[in-house]
Amino acid sequence: MRPEVLLFDIGNTSIKIGLADREKVLASYTLCTDTRQTADNLGLTLLTLLGHAGVSAGQIAACAASSVSPAFEPLLRDAVERYLGCPLYRVGRDLEVPLQNCYERPEEVGEDRLVGAYAARRLHPQTPSLLVVDFGTAMTIDCVRGDAYMGGLIFPGPATALAALSREAAKLPRVNLDIRAQEPVPGRETTTSIQHGLVFGFACMVEGLSRRLKRQMPGPAKVLATGGFAASIARVSPVFDQVLPALLLEGLRRLYYEERDNL
């Protein structure tokens, strides 16, 4: 494996880190978004990660990052500078997403949403319309029409909904959302009731919203999914045309190489 770029998809809860070359994302890791750590702690963690992948710091020519956690950005900047000694390219500053941003206030759109929309368009250049469903701390459904980012929907992600439920309802426990059932059943105990309510509830929500949004989009539309919960929904629903766990890392990879080739 000869990666030359390190990718960072920095979310509110976790950071996805990818090792990539010009052709593809070669490996990925997930860390917690811990803003209480020091840059040294993060830098040493990155060196450990590279060592696990059998890669030396000297092989990394650059880093590319998108972030929705402003407090984490100085940590990453200092860690990359001290421990990797290579340039750090940031979406929105050094890397511009080549989609028309139709938001009324374009600066309000999360970098992750734009990168996901861009990656979806590059992966499906001939499909007139795309819906990108991303399961994170927040769940988003973003709409792409041609080369335009049209906007989308935002609501709590499954883990956020589960945490809020157990926090606000004292008698309801936090449960695991990994289930084997293919159809919802009337729960006869609390764990099953919560599991089936959330899993199949999110499945029905994605199905219904995708159907309604497709009616407003021209031509055939595909529904792409990413994020940790996407596979759980795909197992119980045919709503997704494709599940792409590394969609945002792939977007960062393509942005970096497009930018480099244009210099």
C-alpha positions as CSV (number, residue, x, y, z in Angstrom):
1,M,0.0,0.0,0.0
2,R,1.5,3.3,-1.1
3,P,-0.9,6.1,0.1
4,E,0.2,9.7,-0.3
5,V,-2.7,11.6,1.2
6,L,-4.4,11.5,4.6
7,L,-8.1,12.4,4.7
8,F,-10.1,13.7,7.7
9,D,-13.9,13.8,7.8
10,I,-14.4,15.5,11.1
11,G,-17.9,15.2,12.6
12,N,-19.4,16.2,15.9
13,T,-19.1,12.7,17.4
14,S,-16.4,10.9,15.4
15,I,-13.6,11.5,12.9
16,K,-13.2,9.3,9.9
17,I,-9.6,9.1,8.7
18,G,-8.7,7.7,5.3
19,L,-5.4,6.7,3.6
20,A,-5.7,7.2,-0.2
21,D,-3.8,7.4,-3.4
22,R,-4.8,8.8,-6.8
23,E,-7.1,5.8,-7.5
24,K,-9.0,5.1,-4.3
25,V,-9.3,5.2,-0.5
26,L,-7.1,2.4,0.6
27,A,-7.9,2.1,4.3
28,S,-10.0,4.0,6.9
29,Y,-10.2,4.4,10.7
30,T,-12.6,6.1,13.1
31,L,-11.6,8.1,16.1
32,C,-13.7,10.1,18.7
33,T,-13.9,13.8,18.2
34,D,-12.2,14.7,21.5
35,T,-11.6,18.4,21.7
36,R,-10.1,18.1,25.2
37,Q,-7.0,16.3,23.9
38,T,-3.8,18.1,23.0
39,A,-2.2,18.4,19.6
40,D,0.6,16.2,20.8
41,N,-1.9,13.5,21.8
42,L,-3.6,13.7,18.4
43,G,-0.3,13.7,16.5
44,L,1.0,10.6,18.3
45,T,-2.3,8.9,17.6
46,L,-1.9,9.7,13.9
47,L,1.6,8.2,13.9
48,T,0.3,5.1,15.6
49,L,-2.5,4.8,13.0
50,L,0.1,5.1,10.2
51,G,2.3,2.5,11.8
52,H,-0.7,0.1,12.0
53,A,-1.3,0.6,8.3
54,G,2.4,0.0,7.5
55,V,2.9,3.6,6.3
56,S,5.6,6.1,7.3
57,A,4.9,9.7,8.0
58,G,7.3,10.6,5.1
59,Q,5.0,8.9,2.6
60,I,2.2,11.4,3.3
61,A,2.5,14.3,0.9
62,A,-0.6,16.2,2.1
63,C,-3.7,16.1,4.3
64,A,-7.2,17.1,3.3
65,A,-10.0,17.8,5.8
66,S,-13.6,18.8,6.1
67,S,-15.0,19.7,9.5
68,V,-18.2,20.6,11.3
69,S,-16.2,20.9,14.6
70,P,-14.5,24.3,14.7
71,A,-12.9,23.5,18.1
72,F,-11.1,20.5,16.6
73,E,-9.5,22.3,13.7
74,P,-6.6,24.0,15.6
75,L,-5.7,20.6,17.1
76,L,-5.5,19.0,13.7
77,R,-3.6,21.9,12.2
78,D,-0.9,21.8,14.9
79,A,-0.7,18.0,15.0
80,V,-0.2,17.8,11.2
81,E,2.4,20.5,11.2
82,R,4.5,19.0,14.0
83,Y,4.1,15.2,13.4
84,L,3.6,14.9,9.7
85,G,5.2,18.0,8.3
86,C,3.0,18.3,5.3
87,P,0.4,20.8,4.0
88,L,-3.2,20.6,5.3
89,Y,-5.9,21.5,2.8
90,R,-9.3,22.5,4.2
91,V,-12.6,22.3,2.4
92,G,-14.0,25.8,2.1
93,R,-10.6,27.5,2.4
94,D,-8.1,25.6,0.2
95,L,-10.5,23.2,-1.5
96,E,-13.6,24.6,-3.2
97,V,-16.5,22.1,-3.9
98,P,-17.3,22.5,-7.6
99,L,-21.1,22.5,-7.3
100,Q,-23.5,25.4,-7.6
101,N,-24.6,26.0,-4.0
102,C,-28.3,27.0,-4.1
103,Y,-28.6,27.6,-0.3
104,E,-30.0,31.0,0.5
105,R,-26.9,31.5,2.8
106,P,-24.3,29.3,1.2
107,E,-21.9,29.6,4.1
108,E,-24.4,27.8,6.4
109,V,-24.1,24.5,4.6
110,G,-22.0,22.0,6.5
111,E,-18.8,21.0,4.7
112,D,-19.7,17.4,5.1
113,R,-22.9,17.8,3.2
114,L,-21.3,19.5,0.2
115,V,-18.5,16.9,0.1
116,G,-21.0,14.1,0.1
117,A,-23.0,15.7,-2.6
118,Y,-19.9,16.3,-4.7
119,A,-18.7,12.7,-4.3
120,A,-22.2,11.4,-5.2
121,R,-22.2,13.5,-8.4
122,R,-18.7,12.3,-9.4
123,L,-19.6,8.7,-8.8
124,H,-22.8,9.0,-10.8
125,P,-22.2,11.7,-13.5
126,Q,-25.0,10.5,-15.8
127,T,-27.8,10.3,-13.2
128,P,-29.9,13.5,-13.5
129,S,-30.8,13.7,-9.8
130,L,-29.3,12.3,-6.6
131,L,-30.4,12.0,-3.0
132,V,-27.6,11.6,-0.4
133,V,-28.6,10.2,3.0
134,D,-26.0,10.6,5.7
135,F,-26.5,9.0,9.1
136,G,-24.4,10.9,11.6
137,T,-25.1,12.8,14.8
138,A,-27.6,14.5,12.6
139,M,-29.2,12.7,9.7
140,T,-29.3,14.6,6.5
141,I,-30.9,14.1,3.1
142,D,-29.2,16.3,0.4
143,C,-30.5,16.8,-3.1
144,V,-28.3,17.2,-6.2
145,R,-29.7,18.2,-9.5
146,G,-27.2,18.2,-12.3
147,D,-24.2,20.1,-10.9
148,A,-26.2,22.0,-8.4
149,Y,-26.5,21.4,-4.7
150,M,-30.2,22.1,-4.1
151,G,-30.3,21.8,-0.3
152,G,-31.9,19.2,1.9
153,L,-33.3,18.0,5.2
154,I,-31.8,17.8,8.7
155,F,-33.1,15.9,11.7
156,P,-31.6,13.9,14.6
157,G,-29.7,10.8,13.7
158,P,-30.6,7.4,15.2
159,A,-28.0,7.5,18.0
160,T,-29.1,11.0,18.9
161,A,-32.7,10.1,19.0
162,L,-32.0,7.1,21.1
163,A,-29.9,9.2,23.6
164,A,-32.6,11.8,23.8
165,L,-35.3,9.1,24.4
166,S,-33.4,7.5,27.3
167,R,-32.5,10.9,28.8
168,E,-36.0,12.4,28.7
169,A,-37.9,9.2,29.6
170,A,-36.4,8.0,32.9
171,K,-37.8,4.5,32.7
172,L,-36.6,3.8,29.1
173,P,-33.2,2.2,28.8
174,R,-30.5,2.7,26.1
175,V,-30.5,-0.3,23.8
176,N,-28.5,-1.7,21.0
177,L,-30.0,-1.0,17.6
178,D,-28.6,-4.2,15.9
179,I,-31.6,-6.4,15.1
180,R,-32.2,-9.4,12.9
181,A,-35.9,-8.9,12.2
182,Q,-37.0,-8.1,8.6
183,E,-40.4,-6.6,9.6
184,P,-41.5,-4.7,12.7
185,V,-43.4,-6.7,15.4
186,P,-45.5,-5.5,18.3
187,G,-42.9,-5.4,21.1
188,R,-43.8,-7.4,24.1
189,E,-40.9,-6.0,26.1
190,T,-39.3,-2.6,26.2
191,T,-36.0,-3.4,24.4
192,T,-37.8,-4.8,21.3
193,S,-40.3,-2.0,21.3
194,I,-37.5,0.6,21.2
195,Q,-35.4,-1.3,18.7
196,H,-38.1,-1.9,16.2
197,G,-39.6,1.6,16.7
198,L,-36.3,3.3,15.9
199,V,-35.0,1.0,13.1
200,F,-38.2,0.6,11.2
201,G,-39.3,4.1,12.0
202,F,-36.1,5.5,10.4
203,A,-36.6,3.1,7.4
204,C,-40.1,4.3,6.8
205,M,-39.0,7.9,7.2
206,V,-36.3,7.6,4.6
207,E,-38.6,5.7,2.3
208,G,-41.4,8.3,2.6
209,L,-39.1,11.4,2.3
210,S,-37.1,9.9,-0.6
211,R,-40.4,9.3,-2.5
212,R,-41.6,12.8,-1.9
213,L,-38.3,14.4,-2.8
214,K,-37.9,12.4,-6.0
215,R,-41.2,13.8,-7.2
216,Q,-39.6,17.3,-7.1
217,M,-36.4,16.2,-8.9
218,P,-36.1,15.9,-12.7
219,G,-35.4,12.6,-14.5
220,P,-34.5,9.3,-12.8
221,A,-33.1,9.8,-9.3
222,K,-30.8,7.5,-7.2
223,V,-30.7,7.4,-3.4
224,L,-27.2,6.9,-2.0
225,A,-26.5,6.3,1.7
226,T,-23.5,6.7,4.0
227,G,-22.8,6.7,7.7
228,G,-22.8,3.9,10.3
229,F,-26.6,3.3,10.4
230,A,-27.0,3.0,6.6
231,A,-26.3,-0.7,6.5
232,S,-29.0,-1.4,9.1
233,I,-31.6,0.5,7.0
234,A,-30.4,-1.2,3.8
235,R,-31.0,-4.6,5.5
236,V,-34.7,-4.0,6.1
237,S,-35.5,-1.6,3.2
238,P,-34.8,-1.4,-0.6
239,V,-34.8,2.4,-0.5
240,F,-31.1,2.8,-1.2
241,D,-29.6,2.3,-4.7
242,Q,-26.2,2.1,-3.1
243,V,-24.6,2.2,0.3
244,L,-21.2,3.9,0.4
245,P,-19.5,3.8,3.8
246,A,-16.5,5.9,2.6
247,L,-18.5,8.4,0.5
248,L,-17.1,11.5,2.2
249,L,-13.5,10.2,2.3
250,E,-13.9,9.5,-1.5
251,G,-15.1,13.1,-1.9
252,L,-12.1,14.5,-0.1
253,R,-9.8,12.3,-2.1
254,R,-11.2,13.6,-5.4
255,L,-11.2,17.2,-4.3
256,Y,-7.6,17.0,-3.3
257,Y,-6.4,15.5,-6.6
258,E,-8.6,17.8,-8.7
259,E,-7.1,20.8,-7.0
260,R,-3.6,19.4,-7.4
261,D,-4.1,18.7,-11.1
262,N,-5.4,22.3,-11.6
263,L,-2.3,23.9,-10.1
